[in-house]
Amino acid sequence: MTFLQLVFYVFSAILVFAAAMVVTVRNPVKSALYLVLAFFSAACIWLILQAEFLAIVLVLVYVGAVMVLFLFVVMMLDIDLARLRAGFTRYLPVGGLVAALMALEIVLALYTGFGQGPSPEAVMAGAEYSNTKALGAVLYTDYVYAFEIAALILLVSIVAAIVLTMRKRPDHKYVNPGQQVTVRREDRLKIIKMKSEKPSSTESST
């Protein structure tokens, strides 16, 4: 076993452990931190596979921006942990079945290839090779429709998140912007006229 293979197995074990902790830990803040660890381990594996662009994007975009924002949102929200754990055992059989099917699919893809021939041997690229250029060429030629569909799905999810956030809830302190604009000074400020009184000499000396 070479040193590169040893590093690959180490980061793979960390990735599997962090992914398992994401779905099993009870604290949502710890779950988000384990997801950051999983992303970082996956980025290290991509570096081993000479996919530097994907590794940097995973660290900068997901770990550095998305997950930090998600962690702040989780920390600011008042999440009822008891309510979240209430239906865990009820959906456990369905979750176990889905996990078993996914594991079976991964095993079939790794060992049988779904009836396809053996994959070609990996070849080390030269120093002039740019995986960023190759990825962009494939993404915007062969998979341009899939890329546009993914962008459309993300746009719909953003709009749905905004609608769910801005909806009126009974415990939400909502302020109508139209009422704020039409407010008058007389409604908020009351000026009282009082006569000025000059203090006496005894009060001023004390």
C-alpha positions as semicolon CSV with decimal commas, in nm:
position;residue;x (nm);y (nm);z (nm)
1;M;0,000;0,000;0,000
2;T;0,141;0,334;-0,104
3;F;0,129;0,652;0,100
4;L;-0,134;0,801;-0,135
5;Q;-0,362;0,502;-0,085
6;L;-0,317;0,524;0,292
7;V;-0,417;0,893;0,291
8;F;-0,718;0,809;0,073
9;Y;-0,841;0,542;0,315
10;V;-0,789;0,772;0,614
11;F;-0,994;1,055;0,466
12;S;-1,256;0,809;0,341
13;A;-1,298;0,668;0,692
14;I;-1,330;1,021;0,833
15;L;-1,587;1,105;0,565
16;V;-1,800;0,797;0,639
17;F;-1,782;0,863;1,014
18;A;-1,877;1,232;0,976
19;A;-2,166;1,146;0,740
20;A;-2,299;0,891;0,988
21;M;-2,277;1,142;1,272
22;V;-2,467;1,403;1,067
23;V;-2,781;1,186;1,059
24;T;-2,746;1,025;1,404
25;V;-2,642;1,308;1,636
26;R;-2,926;1,480;1,819
27;N;-2,789;1,833;1,845
28;P;-2,843;2,024;1,515
29;V;-2,537;2,245;1,577
30;K;-2,313;1,940;1,617
31;S;-2,475;1,787;1,310
32;A;-2,383;2,096;1,106
33;L;-2,025;2,081;1,236
34;Y;-1,997;1,715;1,138
35;L;-2,125;1,809;0,793
36;V;-1,843;2,064;0,766
37;L;-1,598;1,786;0,854
38;A;-1,753;1,563;0,587
39;F;-1,719;1,836;0,324
40;F;-1,356;1,897;0,420
41;S;-1,275;1,525;0,398
42;A;-1,441;1,504;0,056
43;A;-1,235;1,803;-0,058
44;C;-0,917;1,626;0,052
45;I;-1,019;1,316;-0,147
46;W;-1,078;1,532;-0,454
47;L;-0,730;1,678;-0,411
48;I;-0,590;1,326;-0,417
49;L;-0,784;1,262;-0,739
50;Q;-0,629;1,579;-0,893
51;A;-0,961;1,765;-0,896
52;E;-0,829;2,084;-0,739
53;F;-1,107;2,306;-0,867
54;L;-1,383;2,092;-0,715
55;A;-1,197;2,072;-0,385
56;I;-1,149;2,449;-0,364
57;V;-1,512;2,516;-0,459
58;L;-1,634;2,269;-0,197
59;V;-1,428;2,435;0,076
60;L;-1,494;2,797;-0,022
61;V;-1,859;2,776;-0,124
62;Y;-2,006;2,505;0,097
63;V;-1,782;2,504;0,403
64;G;-1,694;2,873;0,399
65;A;-2,031;3,020;0,304
66;V;-2,330;2,787;0,294
67;M;-2,255;2,582;0,604
68;V;-2,151;2,884;0,811
69;L;-2,476;3,058;0,719
70;F;-2,671;2,742;0,795
71;L;-2,495;2,709;1,129
72;F;-2,581;3,068;1,223
73;V;-2,946;3,009;1,131
74;V;-2,960;2,691;1,339
75;M;-2,803;2,868;1,637
76;M;-3,044;3,162;1,614
77;L;-3,360;2,956;1,576
78;D;-3,541;2,823;1,879
79;I;-3,559;2,458;1,776
80;D;-3,764;2,220;1,986
81;L;-3,542;1,911;1,998
82;A;-3,807;1,698;2,168
83;R;-4,050;1,767;1,884
84;L;-3,786;1,675;1,625
85;R;-3,714;1,342;1,792
86;A;-4,083;1,256;1,828
87;G;-4,125;1,092;1,486
88;F;-3,779;0,936;1,455
89;T;-3,880;0,581;1,546
90;R;-4,193;0,599;1,333
91;Y;-3,997;0,665;1,013
92;L;-3,703;0,442;1,104
93;P;-3,817;0,137;0,896
94;V;-3,866;0,352;0,585
95;G;-3,529;0,518;0,638
96;G;-3,361;0,181;0,685
97;L;-3,517;0,050;0,365
98;V;-3,401;0,354;0,167
99;A;-3,051;0,322;0,313
100;A;-3,037;-0,049;0,222
101;L;-3,147;0,025;-0,136
102;M;-2,883;0,297;-0,169
103;A;-2,614;0,065;-0,033
104;L;-2,720;-0,207;-0,278
105;E;-2,705;0,040;-0,565
106;I;-2,354;0,150;-0,465
107;V;-2,237;-0,213;-0,446
108;L;-2,383;-0,289;-0,789
109;A;-2,220;0,021;-0,937
110;L;-1,879;-0,064;-0,789
111;Y;-1,860;-0,436;-0,861
112;T;-2,080;-0,495;-1,163
113;G;-2,103;-0,157;-1,332
114;F;-2,468;-0,236;-1,426
115;G;-2,360;-0,456;-1,718
116;Q;-2,098;-0,220;-1,859
117;G;-1,747;-0,321;-1,946
118;P;-1,444;-0,266;-1,726
119;S;-1,350;0,094;-1,672
120;P;-1,022;0,213;-1,823
121;E;-0,718;0,253;-1,605
122;A;-0,659;0,596;-1,462
123;V;-0,377;0,785;-1,629
124;M;-0,174;1,054;-1,458
125;A;-0,218;1,385;-1,637
126;G;0,071;1,610;-1,724
127;A;0,158;1,942;-1,572
128;E;-0,009;2,135;-1,856
129;Y;-0,345;1,966;-1,793
130;S;-0,618;2,186;-1,642
131;N;-0,910;2,005;-1,483
132;T;-1,096;2,335;-1,451
133;K;-1,087;2,384;-1,828
134;A;-1,189;2,024;-1,893
135;L;-1,473;2,046;-1,641
136;G;-1,604;2,368;-1,794
137;A;-1,587;2,224;-2,146
138;V;-1,785;1,914;-2,047
139;L;-2,030;2,104;-1,828
140;Y;-2,129;2,361;-2,090
141;T;-2,137;2,123;-2,388
142;D;-2,248;1,770;-2,298
143;Y;-2,433;1,853;-1,976
144;V;-2,558;2,206;-2,049
145;Y;-2,927;2,106;-2,021
146;A;-2,870;1,930;-1,690
147;F;-2,682;2,238;-1,568
148;E;-2,970;2,468;-1,665
149;I;-3,226;2,238;-1,500
150;A;-3,021;2,236;-1,180
151;A;-3,007;2,617;-1,188
152;L;-3,386;2,629;-1,234
153;I;-3,439;2,392;-0,939
154;L;-3,216;2,609;-0,720
155;L;-3,411;2,919;-0,823
156;V;-3,741;2,752;-0,732
157;S;-3,597;2,644;-0,395
158;I;-3,481;3,001;-0,323
159;V;-3,827;3,140;-0,402
160;A;-3,990;2,869;-0,189
161;A;-3,758;2,946;0,103
162;I;-3,843;3,316;0,081
163;V;-4,217;3,243;0,069
164;L;-4,196;3,011;0,369
165;T;-3,990;3,264;0,562
166;M;-4,211;3,565;0,489
167;R;-4,542;3,394;0,562
168;K;-4,751;3,523;0,850
169;R;-4,730;3,308;1,160
170;P;-4,912;3,360;1,490
171;D;-4,589;3,391;1,690
172;H;-4,415;3,607;1,431
173;K;-4,387;3,984;1,490
174;Y;-4,470;4,107;1,142
175;V;-4,472;4,476;1,050
176;N;-4,649;4,598;0,738
177;P;-4,411;4,820;0,538
178;G;-4,706;5,013;0,394
179;Q;-4,817;5,117;0,742
180;Q;-4,463;5,223;0,829
181;V;-4,444;5,450;0,526
182;T;-4,780;5,620;0,591
183;V;-4,712;5,690;0,957
184;R;-4,726;6,055;1,065
185;R;-4,522;6,245;1,314
186;E;-4,830;6,327;1,519
187;D;-4,896;5,955;1,569
188;R;-4,555;5,890;1,720
189;L;-4,451;6,219;1,881
190;K;-4,648;6,438;2,117
191;I;-4,518;6,786;2,198
192;I;-4,624;6,930;2,533
193;K;-4,595;7,304;2,597
194;M;-4,485;7,393;2,949
195;K;-4,416;7,728;3,110
196;S;-4,058;7,788;3,202
197;E;-3,991;7,856;3,569
198;K;-3,688;8,041;3,692
199;P;-3,532;7,874;3,997
200;S;-3,505;8,083;4,311
201;S;-3,172;8,207;4,448
202;T;-3,172;7,949;4,729
203;E;-3,218;7,661;4,488
204;S;-2,948;7,790;4,255
205;S;-2,697;7,829;4,537
206;T;-2,754;7,478;4,663
